[in-house]
Amino acid sequence: MLGGGLLIPLLSACSKREQPNIIVIMCDDLGYNDVACYGQKLIETPNLDRMAREGMRFTQAYAGSPVSAPSRASFMTGQHCGHTEVRGNKEYWRDVPMVKYGENNEFSRVGQHPYAADHIILPEIMKDNGYTTAMFGKWAGGYEGSHSTPDKRGVDEYFGYVCQYQAHLYYPNFLNRYSKIEGDTTLVRVTLEENIRHPQKGEGYTLRTQYSADMIHRKAMEWIRRQEGSKPFFGVFTYTLPHAELVQPEDSILQYYREKFADDKDWEAGAWSRYNTSRDTHAQFAAMVSRLDGYVGEIMDELRDKGLAENTLVIFTSDNGPHQEGGADPAFFGFNAELRGIKRQTHEGGVRVPFIAWWPGRVEAGVVNDHQLAFYDVMPTCCELAGVKNYTERYSNSTIGVDYFDGISFAPTLLDRRGQQQHEFLYWEFEETDQVAVRMGDWKMVSKGGKPHLYNLAVDLHEDNDVAAEHPDVVRQMVEIALSQHVESPHFKVTMPRLE
């Protein structure tokens, strides 16, 4: 069922035994160069490295946006951010009454701009085709009480942060849950009783013990353990590591990096900062990445132990490029290596992300692939693997004029089959920094405030040399593409480049 209440007939293109299980692990603000198999020298990621050795590592995979909510929207909707309803981090927790959790003030409503009610999203399609669906982690696709929360958008079981603003803290006052096993009929708040005994801000924060990242991962693992293979499952694990606040349990992972980075630094939070002061910031960040890596290893091992690995595709990626908030220091860890830019920028460093596909026996091991793909390609890929034929025709909503689907399935690349279609171009726009970008082959146009800049990625991957003046014909072609892909939004404005 669509969020707007449209019923769609169940498809039966594949029997349940033919339909693969699919798990998408999308972490938060992990840069292209933050994983060892992508070139990181200071952080150890043995499980992701193993995943790459046993699967396919993509070198030209792109997030849907350089920031969280619209990037996840692109993944969920199969649309680029010139067509999506959600194109930025529009918040709905502002100007609402406050409530108390212990002595801590909290917002009575939290969340971001909702996905369009009249456009289907990926969990709804998978559920409609016989899959058990679940999501654990950050939602960011609608505020509490809106038409677009996990319980209303095809997710059978959910645990995590419905609001990405809440996800800036790893020891929060509450998390959100929707679980039929727990008797839920709608999305609920789960108060973290041990945490709220202590203040959310200041020195007392260090006494909190309920670490959200570990709690979310445990719920994800419990869900995997309940899967027996009789019914296909689709899981989206949107882990918040290594996003924002640099803090985690005082355990051996953190201690290892404290010893490795002996000459570390601290970050002092200001009075109005969302974050708390962080000690040993380099060790904290590295340990958070290694902790995430441990989660990935547990998932792969559990699937193997249950005999499910050979019928389960696992995709690992990040929602956008690296951040430098709360004391994070991407320059120390390589600053995206050869890529220019970070989170909130449409240069390569803001949108090119690690992307690994693991499917023992189906995806050839050890392949490094340069196929250009974007988050909006995940929907058609899942549909093809699940046997959903002509998904755009079957799931388009004819009542809204043009119901855009922008993706191309990369299943042929995964399965080493002929017939892989290529994108003529990839497209991004982002209101907050007033940027628009188009990639066409090796050409990359980045428009800032309406002024286009042109780079040839084949010889200038770092986007240092603007060659717009030398190639006005290419600039014109890419501006025409941008103008053709942008649909005006009442909520998110951007300055489009103009034809000269």
FENHUVEN-V445054 format. One record per backbone hydrogen bond with DSSP energy under -0.5 kcal/mol. NH is the residue of the N-H (numbers start at 1). CO is the residue of the C=O. If there is no record, write none. Layout:
# FENHUVEN-V445054
{{NH:CO} {NH:CO}}
This chain:
# FENHUVEN-V445054
{{2:6} {4:117} {5:2} {11:128} {18:15} {19:15} {20:385} {21:311} {22:233} {23:313} {24:235} {25:23} {25:315} {26:24} {26:237} {27:25} {27:317} {28:241} {29:27} {31:29} {34:31} {38:35} {39:36} {40:35} {45:43} {49:45} {50:46} {51:47} {52:48} {53:49} {54:50} {55:51} {55:52} {56:357} {57:367} {58:56} {58:355} {59:369} {60:369} {62:373} {63:351} {71:67} {72:68} {73:69} {74:70} {75:71} {76:72} {77:73} {78:74} {79:74} {81:64} {83:80} {84:80} {87:85} {90:88} {92:111} {96:93} {99:106} {101:104} {103:196} {104:101} {106:99} {108:97} {113:90} {115:141} {119:116} {122:76} {124:121} {125:121} {126:122} {127:123} {128:124} {129:125} {129:126} {130:127} {131:126} {132:232} {134:234} {135:157} {136:236} {137:159} {138:238} {139:161} {140:162} {144:110} {146:143} {152:149} {153:149} {153:150} {155:150} {156:133} {156:154} {157:133} {158:178} {159:135} {160:176} {161:137} {162:160} {167:163} {168:165} {169:166} {175:190} {176:160} {177:188} {178:158} {180:156} {183:180} {184:179} {188:177} {190:175} {191:189} {192:173} {193:191} {195:192} {196:192} {197:194} {198:195} {205:202} {206:203} {207:204} {208:205} {211:209} {212:170} {212:210} {215:211} {216:212} {217:213} {218:214} {219:215} {220:216} {221:217} {222:218} {223:219} {224:220} {225:221} {226:222} {226:223} {227:223} {227:224} {234:132} {235:22} {236:134} {237:24} {237:235} {238:136} {238:236} {239:237} {243:240} {245:168} {247:245} {251:249} {255:251} {256:252} {257:253} {258:254} {259:255} {260:256} {261:257} {262:260} {264:262} {267:278} {269:267} {273:270} {278:267} {281:265} {284:280} {285:281} {286:282} {287:283} {288:284} {289:285} {290:286} {291:287} {292:288} {293:289} {294:290} {295:291} {296:292} {297:293} {298:294} {299:295} {300:296} {301:297} {302:298} {303:299} {304:300} {305:301} {306:302} {307:304} {308:303} {309:303} {311:308} {312:309} {313:21} {314:312} {314:358} {315:23} {316:356} {317:25} {318:354} {319:27} {321:350} {323:29} {328:325} {332:329} {333:329} {334:331} {335:330} {337:334} {339:336} {340:461} {343:322} {344:66} {345:342} {349:340} {350:347} {351:347} {351:348} {352:348} {353:61} {355:58} {356:316} {357:56} {358:314} {362:359} {363:359} {364:362} {364:414} {366:52} {366:55} {367:55} {367:364} {369:57} {369:367} {373:60} {373:371} {375:62} {377:374} {378:375} {380:376} {381:377} {382:378} {383:379} {384:380} {385:381} {386:382} {387:383} {387:384} {388:383} {389:387} {391:388} {394:390} {395:391} {396:392} {398:396} {400:397} {401:398} {402:400} {403:401} {404:402} {406:78} {407:78} {414:410} {415:411} {416:413} {417:412} {421:419} {426:439} {428:437} {430:435} {431:87} {434:431} {435:430} {436:447} {437:428} {438:445} {439:426} {440:443} {443:440} {444:455} {445:438} {446:444} {446:453} {447:436} {447:445} {448:446} {448:451} {449:434} {449:447} {450:495} {451:448} {452:450} {453:446} {455:444} {457:442} {457:455} {459:456} {460:456} {463:460} {466:464} {467:454} {467:465} {471:467} {471:468} {475:471} {476:472} {477:473} {478:474} {479:475} {480:476} {481:477} {482:478} {483:479} {484:480} {485:481} {486:482} {487:82} {487:485} {489:492} {496:494} {498:450}}
